[in-house]
């Protein structure tokens, strides 16, 4: 069962990466940020993302009794990274609403975690996913989470041109003073 679920999730993961790379290399194709919040392509991309999350949780449950490593510290380390990611995610949510995240122009957020990095939500996601991979202690889960992190770390490349278009010089100045990640 684990291998079938892994193959299905890997197929979705590759599809998500293809969608992100298609936007990076073909500027006429857009999945993120959505133009109106009701984009069909964005709907499918987010749907794939959420199915990947739910499927990965299920894979973790299926693989729990077959650990990749026999040391418990791996799971404690994973739980710590997962917790740090959730804390950072919560801190980001204090400053950015879902409305702003899904492409609706409000105002440029440069306070809170956004004063240290332009993409704290993506860092939080990466911490959550790698923490989850270590917590699950499964090679199959680790492969999926690394690919998912790759897709997330590519998202600023598709998001930043839109932000420059929306905010102009305000965003380009922000780019000069605040790192993309670290």
Beta strands, then each sheet from edge to edge (+ up, - down):
end
